[in-house]
Amino acid sequence: MRGVGVETVGTDAGAAHSFDPPFPCHSYLLGAGKYGLTQLRNLAQLPPTGAVLVTGPLPIVDGSGSPCRVLALVER
């Protein structure tokens, strides 16, 4: 696994700032060299395994995130 994608606004819960540790999903993912993609659509249409995501982020320098286009490639 290289990262995780979710349909929600963020990978952590809304109250994650008050968790111990704060923002645990962000901390785990980024600390393990993984990425998080948020606000995706139609994830239920993908197979449980085997999809390949092509992700094209905007080239923002020194930013903490970026909008991106995500394409899912699945075997027919």
C-alpha positions in Angstrom: 0.0 0.0 0.0 1.3 3.4 -1.0 -1.4 5.4 0.5 -5.1 5.7 1.3 -8.0 7.4 -0.4 -11.3 8.5 1.2 -14.5 10.2 0.2 -14.6 12.4 3.2 -13.0 15.9 3.6 -10.0 14.5 5.6 -8.4 11.2 6.6 -8.9 12.0 10.3 -12.1 12.7 12.2 -13.3 16.2 12.7 -12.2 16.2 16.4 -8.8 14.7 15.6 -7.0 17.8 16.8 -8.0 16.8 20.4 -6.9 13.1 20.1 -3.8 11.7 21.6 -1.7 11.9 19.4 -3.4 14.7 17.5 -4.4 13.8 13.9 -3.4 10.1 14.3 -4.2 9.1 10.7 -2.1 11.9 9.3 0.8 11.1 11.7 0.7 7.4 10.8 0.5 7.9 7.1 3.0 10.6 6.7 5.3 9.1 9.2 5.3 5.8 7.2 6.0 7.6 3.9 2.4 7.1 2.7 0.0 9.7 1.2 -3.7 10.5 1.8 -6.1 11.4 -0.9 -9.4 13.0 0.2 -12.7 14.0 -1.3 -12.7 11.2 -3.9 -15.9 9.9 -5.5 -17.3 6.6 -6.5 -14.9 4.5 -4.4 -17.5 1.8 -4.0 -17.3 1.2 -7.7 -13.7 0.0 -7.4 -12.8 -3.6 -6.7 -11.5 -4.3 -3.2 -8.0 -4.9 -4.6 -6.2 -4.5 -7.9 -7.1 -0.9 -8.9 -4.2 1.3 -9.9 -4.7 5.0 -9.2 -3.0 7.7 -11.4 -2.8 10.9 -9.4 -1.7 14.2 -10.9 -1.3 16.9 -8.2 -0.7 20.5 -9.0 3.0 21.5 -8.7 2.6 23.6 -5.6 6.0 24.3 -4.0 6.3 24.2 -0.2 2.6 23.6 0.3 0.9 21.1 2.6 -1.4 19.7 0.0 -2.8 20.2 -3.5 -5.9 19.6 -5.5 -5.3 16.7 -8.0 -7.0 14.6 -10.7 -7.3 11.0 -9.8 -8.0 8.2 -12.4 -8.6 4.6 -11.4 -7.5 1.9 -13.8 -9.3 -1.4 -13.3 -9.1 -4.7 -15.2 -12.2 -5.5 -17.3 
